[in-house]
């Protein structure tokens, strides 16, 4: 999976992330999440009560933390396991 800038504090642009296919993750883990059956993101995942929090870990201010209710169409499809960064 080639990543962009939304997680650049953890994974630099151009790095390859290893993702393990799962349908649940623990709070605080980085996960691949499908939002509303159309947008796929890699974010730090957590729950606060009935809210789902998807946190971008970016130095770019255009990426904000997103908050969803338990009734939102949010599907976890994988867990971030590590990365490979190739220096050029």
N, C-alpha and C positions, 0 to 999 in steps of 0.2 A: 504494500500500500504506500503510495507516494503522498507525502503530507505537505500541507501549506503552512501558513503563518499562525493559525489559531492555537497551536500548542507549542510554539517555538521556545518557550522556557524549558520544556522537557525534551522536545524532539526538534532538531534543527531542520530547516527547509531543505528538502532533497534527501533526507534520511528515509530509510525503509523501516517500517514498524512491523513487528511480529504480533499477530493477533491470533488468539485461541478462541475458536467458536464456542460460545456459551450463551445461555439465555438469562443468566443472573450474575450480578457482581456485588461485592460488598461495598458499603459506603467508602468513598475516598479513592476507589480504584478508577483507573482510566479505562473507558469502554468505548466501543463502537456502538453508536445508537442511531436508530432510524426514527425520524420525527415525521409524523403524519404520512407515513408510507411513501415519502418522496425525498426527504433530505437525510443524508447520511453524514454523521459527524463523529469525530473523536474528541471526547471530553472527559473531564473528571466528573464522576457520577456520585451523587449522594441524595439521601432522602431526609427531609425534615417534616415529621408528622405525615401529612397527606400530600406534601409537595415533593416534586422531583426537581433537583437542581443539576444543571449541566454547566460546568464551569470551564470556560476557555482558559488556558494557561499561556497567555501571550503577552509580549511586550507591546503589541499593537492595540491601541485603545479602541479600535473599531470592533473588536470581539468582546462581547459582553456576556456576563453570566445570564443564563436563561432559566426561568422558573416555570414549571408546568404543574397542573393539578393531577391527581391520581387518575382522573378521567381522560387525560390527554392520550393521544395515540403515540406512545413511546415504546419502542421495542429494542431491547439489548440484543445485539447479535454477536458480540465478541469482546474479549478482554485483552488489553494491551499487555504484552509479555516482555517486550524489550525492543531494541532497535539496532540497526547497522548504519553507521555514518561513514561515507566514503569521502575521504579528503581528495580534492582535485587540485 
